[in-house]
Structures are given as C-alpha cells and as structure tokens.
Amino acid sequence: MGRSSPSWNLICLKFELNNFLAGPPVPATLVTLDLRPIQISTNVPIFAPILDRIPMCPDNASSAKPLELVTQFQTDAVPFVAKAEVPSRFGKFTVYGFLEKATGKEHMAIVAGEIDARKRIPVRIHSECWTGDVLGSLKCDCRDQLEMALHHIAEHGGIVLYLRQEGRGIGLLNKLKAYALQERGMDTVEANQALGFADDLRSYTSAIEMLRFFGIRKVRLLTNNPKKIAALEDAGIEVHREAHQQASNPHNLRYLKTKAKKSGHLLNFREEEL
C-alpha cells in the first residue's frame, strides 16, 4: 500500500469526537474528508480547510497524536482553521484561528477557562492596533484595553476576539497617513474623512460568527463602544455591558474625548481632564 493512498491516510487518521469543549451540545456540521491530493498553485494562495492539510503519519502510526474533529457550529464565511495552547504572561490561553474568506483576514479567539454556553460569557472584541498593541503607543488606549481584557479573562474565564481590522478598518499605512494629519491639528475623525474614509469602517460580522462557533448567545461585553453592543444585539445575542475604560494620558486625552463626542463612546472623564 502506497503511503500517499487514501486507504493509508484513512488508517492514520484518528478522531476524538467527544469532550472537545465543555458545555452543552451545539449545532454541528458534518465534515467530509476529501483525501484527493491538493493541487497547489505558486501564484494563487490556497485557503484549504484544515482537514485537507493533515500531514502524513509517522512510520509508527500508533504513536501519532490523535486529531480532533471540530463539531461546533461554523459557517462557510468565517470557518475555524486551527487551535493551539498558548502560555502567556497573562495566563494560559487556547487560541482559535478563523479565516474570513471574503477578505483573507485571520481572526483569533483567545479563550481562557471552560466555555459553558449556558452561562453569560465575558467577551472583549478587540480590533488590531499595531501601533498600540506592539509599540505601546500613547496616542490611543488600545494596548491598555487589550491587556486589561486578557488579565480579566485569565482570572474569570472568557474570550477575547482579536479582529484584524487595523486603523478602524482603513489599514496600517492609511492609519499612519491619518496620524500625519493629526499632527497638523485634525482629530481622528477629521483625519479619516480627509483621506476619503468614513470615521469607522469596522465590521463585527466575523466576531458574531466566532461567537456562534462556540454556541454563545449571552455575553458580558467589555466595551465602551455602543456599535459593538448594537451589532451583537441585532444578531440575537443578549448583551450585558461592562465598562472598559482606562486612565487617559496627555497624548491620548483628545483622542478619547473625540471618541466620546463624535463616535458616541461611553466614556467618563475626571473633572480636571475636561
């Protein structure tokens, strides 16, 4: 029997169908394995399902680590791709990766503890901010909010949904252009509009699909943004909001006040900051 034959592949695959996640059963999709060879083009990126990219088994098939077959609900638009354990300075997380097929963006669900969809789950929806998350920029509060959320779920359990929509959806390079305009006196909304963009192009459709993957219908949403609340409620998810505000600094106070005044963010400022 050749090692590349479908029969060999079937012998090597082992699936654990039970105990993938704690909690009640949720709607499942049937997964059919296609064991035909995948034709790879060097010019066109291939976004193949994770089960199509299972490596060949070692010579001793009995020593192969069993694979887990995903039985949670998932959609064609934002399918689950992979998961891995990630120990971090905040705690131990399980990171689930999803692919937004329409854009090719790779979103992450950072999970701490057991997810019981019968309960109200703490959730933070965080949009990527390279300048804040990576550089620790003082021009925004993004890194502070991200770290606060990671600490929270590490202690209480929950999920941080990390969405790859940099710069409120305009991308990193355009965000740097907006920063340059802000250095000339514009606020964040004015700078985006001067570049021809709306003040906020973010979408939370992928976040909703990721929550559905876990069967979550009730959340304790860590947010100051009413648009996130409205998006989830419109999708039939019951939302209890928990304020998620950090202290301001001289570099981001105007940015925060603009979010409150022009974007309706639910922020409170100390009297001396006004």
N, C-alpha and C positions, 0 to 999 in steps of 0.2 A: 504494500500500500504506500503510495507516494505521500510525503509529508505535506504537500500542498493540496491534497484531495479533500473534497467536502467531508468524506467519511472520517478522515483523520481529525479534521477540525471539530466535528461533532463529538468525537470521543474525548477530545481535550477540554471542551467547554464544560464547566461546572457552574451551576447557578444556585444561589441561595435565595429562595423566593420569600422566606419568612423573616420577620424581625428586622426588616430593612430600616424602619424607623418606628419608634414607639408611637402609640396613639391608635385611634380607630381606623378601620379600613376606609380608604377614599377611592373615588372612581379611578379605574385603571385602564390603561390602553394595552392592547395586545401587541406584543413585539414579535415580529417575524424576522428571523435571521436570513440574510442573503449572503451565502458563502461563496458567491462567484468572485473572482479576482476583480479588484477595483482598478480601472484604467486611469492612471494619473497623468494629467497634463502639466507640463512645466510652465505653461503660460496662464492657465486659469486656476485660481485657488479652489480647492475642493473642501466643502464643508460636509463631510460624510458623517453619518450617525456614529456614535461611539462604538456600537457593536460591530460596525464594519471595519474597525481598526484594531481588533484584538490581535496581539502578537501571537506568533506560533508558540506552541507549548514546548517546554524543555524536553530533552530526551526521556526523562523520567516523568511521565505525565502525572503520576500520583503525587509528586512533590509540588505541582503547580498550585498557586494560591487560588481558591475559588473566586469566581467573579460574581458580582451582584447584579441581578436583573432588576432594573428600575420598574416598579409597579405603581408609582404615584401618577396622578393625573398630569399630563403635559400636552401642550399644544404644538402644532406644526410651526407656529410663528416664532416661538421662543423655546426651543427644546432644551432639555437638560443634556449636558455633554459629559461631565466628569465631576468627581468629588475627591477630596483628599483631606487628611487630618493636618492641621497647621498649628503647631505650638507657637505662641507669640508672647511678647512682653505683657500683653493684656490678659492672656489666658489661653486655654486650649480651644481651638475652633475647628469645625468642619466646614470647609469651603466648597460650595457647589457652583459649578460653572454652567452658564447658559449662553446660547448663541441667538442673537436677534437676527434672524435670517434676512430681513428686509434691508438691514444696514451693514451686517457683518460685525456689529459690535458685540463684545464679550462682556457679559454682566456677571456679577458674583453675588451669591447669597452666603453671608458669613454667619454661621449658626453656632450657638453655644447652648449646651444642655439638651434635654429632650423636648421635642416639639409635639405637644399634645393639642391637636386642632380643636378639641372640645373646649379648650380654655382660651382666654384672651391673651394673645402673644405680644410681647414687647417687640416693636419693629421700628427701625430707623431706615428711611430711604435717603441715601446719600449720593449726590451726583459728583462725579470725579472733579477734582480741582488740583491739577498738578502743582501749581504754584503754592497752594496751601498745604495739601496733603504731603508733598515731597519736600518742598523748600521751607515749609513753615512760615510762609508769607504772613506778615502782619496786616496786609491790606484787606483781609477778609477774616471770617471766623470759621472757615471750613475745617481746618485741621482740629481746632478745638472741639467742634461739634462731632467730628468723626471719632476722636479719641474718647470723648465723653460717652458716646454711644457704645463703643467697644468695651469700655470699663463697665457700663451698665449691664450689657448682656452677659459679660463674663461673670458678673455677680448674681444676676437674676435669671439668666437664660433669655433667649430671644434671637432675633435675626437683624443683621444689618444688610440691607440690599445696596450693593455698590454698583451704581449705574454709570456707564461710560458715556457721559454727555457733558463733556468739558465746556466750561465757559457758558453755562446756561444754554448749551446746545450749539454754540457758534464755533467751537473748536479752539484749540490752544493758540494757534497763530493769530486768529482773529481776536482772541482774548488779549493777546499782547498788544495788538493794534488799539484795542479799546483802552488798555492801560495807558498807552501813549496819549490818547485823547484826554484821559482823566488827568494826566499831568498838566494839561493845558487848561484845566478848570471844569471839564464836564463831569457829571456824576455817572454812575454805572448805566443807568437807563439812557441818558442822553448819548453816551458814547456808543452803545449798541445801535441806537437808532441812527446815529450819524454814519455808521458803517452799512446801513441798509437792512438791519435786522430788527425784529421785534425785541422787546426788553427781555423776554424769556421764551426760548424755543424748546424747553424741555418737555418730554412726554413721560408719563408714568404707566403707559400700557405694559411695558416689559415687567415693571415691578408688580403689577396686578397679576400677570401670568405666572410670575415666580411664586407669588403667594398662593395661587391656585394649585401649583405643583405640590405644595405642602398641605393642601386642603384647608388653608386658613381662611376663616370667614369673620373672625373677630380679632381686632388688633388694639393694642395700646400704642398709639403712634407718637413717637418722639419727634416733634416738629413745631416750628413756628410758622409754617407756610400753609395758608388756607387752601391753596391749589392742590396740594397733596391730599388733604382731607377730602376735598370735593371729588377728586379723581377716584379715590378708593370707595367713597360712598356711592358714587354713580355706578360703580361696578358691583354694588351689592355687598360690600364689605363694611361691617359695623365698626365704627371708629370711635375710640375714646382718646382724646388728645392729651399729651403730657408736654408741658413747656420744655423747650430745649435750648435755652439761651445761656450764653457765656458772657463773661465780663468783656467790655469793649476796651480798646486801647486808642491812643491818639491817631493811629494810622487807619483804623477801620470804623471810627465812630460815624463819619459822614456816610460811608457805605451802608452801615446798619440803619441809620436814620432814613436813607433813601429807600431801603427795602421796606421799612415800615410805612413811609409816606406814600410811595409810588407803587409799591407791589403788594401792599396790604399785609405784610408780615406782622405777626402778633408778638410785638416786642415791647418791653418796658424798659425805660431808661431812668437812671437816678436823676434827681433834680439838677445836680451840679453838671450833668452831661448835656443838658438841653440848652 
